[in-house]
Amino acid sequence: MRDKEAVKQEILEAYEFRHATKQFDPDKKVSDEDFRFIMETGRLSPSSFGFEPWRFLVIEDSTLREKIKNTAWGAYGKLPEASHFIIILSRTKLDTKYDSAYLVDHFKQNKNMPDEHLKKYLERIEQFQKEDFDLLDGERPLLDWAGKQTYIALGNMMTAAAQIGVDSCPIEGFDIKKMNDLLAEEGLLDDGHFSISVMCAFGYRVNDPAPKTRRPFDDIVKFI
């Protein structure tokens, strides 16, 4: 068994290494094996109630990359230099409402949940969505809630990448409607079942960043 302190140090070093890379080296590519590992950490990420309300689009087509570059201002400096570029979609209310066909199928087929258990579980989700978090008034609350789950996967993928020496940059620099329109035109939103959440570029840095700065531990962490 590996020494726990050594593992902890490796993880902290990865966090020190990771930064929002602004310029990627176009001549350096992440290997297929390494990139699949990064994507797998996203797939295995936790989500509230186990919804897994995401889809990861790995944008390889050069024409689509150019369209994204010219639509999303935050992507302009990352494409085509980044080795890999992903768009994380979140499922919309069509799939995340407590009585959706997606949830019934997801819990039956992927979670192997017995019908009796499923009925009670969906009732608990209904209570959560109606009362605890008040998510059913309009389309946006459930979409925003699902978007929160996608950021768990995003964080895990960026950390995993840093642990194997791969750089990344999360990207929110885009007009949601324009990007959704583009993705819909490309047939990537499954007729309204998905919406863009966030994007991320992966590759290798050109320049070393400035030393990482954060607020003091005691200012952030409070033991009550």
C-alpha positions in Angstrom: 0.0 0.0 0.0 1.3 3.4 -0.9 2.4 5.8 1.8 -0.6 8.1 2.6 1.5 11.2 3.1 3.2 10.7 -0.3 -0.2 10.4 -2.0 -1.4 13.6 -0.2 1.7 15.4 -1.3 1.2 14.3 -4.9 -2.4 15.6 -4.9 -1.4 18.9 -3.4 1.3 19.3 -6.0 -1.2 18.7 -8.8 -3.4 21.5 -7.4 -0.3 23.8 -7.3 0.5 22.8 -10.9 -3.0 23.3 -12.3 -3.9 26.8 -13.6 -6.2 28.2 -16.2 -3.9 27.8 -19.1 -4.3 30.7 -21.5 -2.0 29.6 -24.3 -1.5 26.0 -25.4 1.3 24.5 -27.4 -0.3 23.4 -30.8 2.6 21.0 -31.4 2.0 18.9 -28.2 -0.9 16.5 -28.1 -2.4 14.6 -25.2 -2.2 10.9 -25.9 -5.5 9.0 -26.5 -4.8 6.9 -23.4 -4.3 9.9 -21.2 -7.3 11.7 -22.5 -9.5 8.7 -22.1 -8.4 8.5 -18.5 -9.4 12.2 -18.0 -12.8 11.6 -19.5 -13.3 8.5 -17.3 -12.8 10.5 -14.2 -15.6 12.7 -15.4 -17.8 9.8 -16.1 -17.2 8.3 -12.7 -17.9 11.6 -10.9 -20.7 11.8 -8.3 -24.0 13.7 -8.9 -27.0 14.5 -6.7 -29.3 11.5 -6.5 -27.1 9.8 -9.0 -28.8 11.5 -12.0 -25.5 11.8 -14.0 -27.2 14.7 -15.8 -24.4 15.4 -18.3 -22.9 14.6 -21.6 -19.3 15.3 -22.7 -18.8 16.4 -26.3 -15.2 16.0 -27.4 -14.9 18.4 -30.3 -12.6 16.9 -32.9 -14.1 18.1 -36.2 -12.0 21.1 -37.5 -15.1 22.8 -39.0 -17.0 22.7 -35.8 -14.0 23.9 -33.8 -13.8 26.9 -36.1 -17.5 27.6 -35.6 -17.1 27.4 -31.8 -14.0 29.6 -31.9 -16.0 32.3 -33.8 -19.1 32.0 -31.5 -17.6 31.7 -28.0 -15.3 34.6 -27.2 -13.7 32.5 -24.4 -12.7 29.8 -26.8 -11.1 32.1 -29.4 -7.7 31.9 -27.9 -7.9 28.2 -27.2 -8.9 26.8 -30.6 -7.2 25.4 -32.5 -4.1 25.4 -30.2 -5.6 23.1 -27.5 -4.9 19.4 -27.9 -8.5 18.5 -26.9 -11.6 20.6 -26.4 -14.8 19.5 -24.7 -18.2 21.0 -24.2 -20.1 19.7 -21.1 -23.9 19.6 -21.6 -26.4 19.4 -18.8 -29.7 17.7 -19.1 -32.8 20.0 -19.2 -36.0 19.7 -17.3 -37.3 17.2 -19.9 -34.9 14.7 -18.3 -34.4 15.9 -14.8 -38.0 16.4 -13.6 -38.9 13.7 -11.1 -41.4 11.9 -13.5 -39.2 12.1 -16.6 -38.8 9.0 -18.9 -35.0 9.5 -18.6 -35.0 9.1 -14.8 -37.2 6.0 -14.9 -35.0 4.4 -17.6 -31.7 5.5 -15.9 -32.6 4.1 -12.5 -34.1 0.9 -13.9 -31.5 0.1 -16.6 -28.3 1.6 -15.2 -28.8 1.4 -11.5 -30.8 -1.8 -11.6 -33.3 -0.4 -9.1 -36.3 -2.6 -8.3 -39.7 -1.2 -9.2 -40.8 -0.9 -5.5 -37.6 0.9 -4.6 -37.8 3.1 -7.7 -41.3 4.3 -6.8 -40.2 5.4 -3.4 -37.0 7.0 -4.7 -38.9 9.0 -7.3 -41.3 10.2 -4.6 -38.4 11.4 -2.6 -37.0 13.2 -5.6 -40.4 14.8 -6.2 -40.4 16.1 -2.6 -36.9 17.4 -3.0 -37.7 19.2 -6.2 -41.0 20.6 -5.1 -40.3 21.5 -1.5 -36.7 21.3 -0.4 -35.1 23.2 -3.3 -38.1 24.7 -5.1 -36.9 23.6 -8.6 -40.1 23.3 -10.6 -41.1 26.9 -11.2 -40.0 27.4 -14.8 -37.3 25.8 -16.9 -34.2 27.5 -15.4 -34.1 26.2 -11.8 -33.7 22.5 -12.7 -31.2 23.4 -15.5 -29.1 25.4 -13.1 -29.2 22.6 -10.5 -28.1 20.1 -13.2 -25.4 22.5 -14.2 -24.0 22.4 -10.6 -23.6 18.7 -11.0 -21.6 19.1 -14.3 -19.1 21.3 -12.4 -18.3 18.4 -10.1 -17.2 16.4 -13.2 -15.4 19.4 -14.6 -13.3 19.8 -11.4 -12.5 16.1 -11.2 -11.3 16.1 -14.9 -9.1 19.1 -14.4 -7.6 17.7 -11.2 -7.0 14.3 -12.8 -5.4 16.0 -15.8 -3.1 18.0 -13.5 -2.0 14.8 -11.7 -0.6 13.4 -15.0 0.9 16.7 -16.1 -1.8 17.8 -18.5 -3.0 21.4 -18.5 -6.5 22.7 -18.8 -8.7 25.8 -18.9 -12.4 25.9 -17.9 -14.3 28.3 -20.2 -17.5 30.2 -19.4 -16.8 32.9 -22.0 -19.8 32.4 -24.3 -23.3 33.6 -25.0 -25.5 30.7 -23.9 -28.2 31.3 -26.5 -25.7 31.6 -29.3 -23.9 28.4 -28.3 -27.1 26.5 -27.8 -28.3 27.6 -31.2 -25.0 26.5 -32.8 -25.2 23.1 -31.0 -28.8 22.7 -31.9 -28.1 23.3 -35.6 -25.4 20.6 -35.4 -28.0 18.2 -33.9 -26.1 17.9 -30.6 -28.8 18.9 -28.1 -31.2 16.0 -28.7 -34.2 18.2 -29.4 -34.0 20.2 -26.2 -33.0 17.5 -23.8 -29.5 19.1 -23.3 -28.2 22.6 -22.9 -24.6 23.9 -22.8 -23.2 24.2 -19.3 -19.4 24.8 -19.6 -16.4 24.1 -21.8 -12.9 23.1 -21.2 -9.6 23.0 -23.1 -6.8 20.5 -22.5 -3.3 20.4 -23.7 0.2 21.6 -22.7 1.2 25.1 -21.6 3.5 27.4 -23.5 4.4 29.6 -20.5 4.8 28.9 -16.8 2.2 30.7 -14.8 2.8 33.1 -11.9 3.0 31.4 -8.5 -0.5 30.4 -7.3 -2.2 32.7 -4.8 -5.2 32.0 -2.6 -6.8 33.5 0.5 -5.3 32.2 3.8 -6.5 28.9 5.1 -7.9 30.3 8.3 -9.9 32.9 6.3 -11.6 30.2 4.2 -11.9 27.3 6.6 -13.9 27.8 9.8 -14.2 25.1 12.5 -17.4 25.8 14.4 
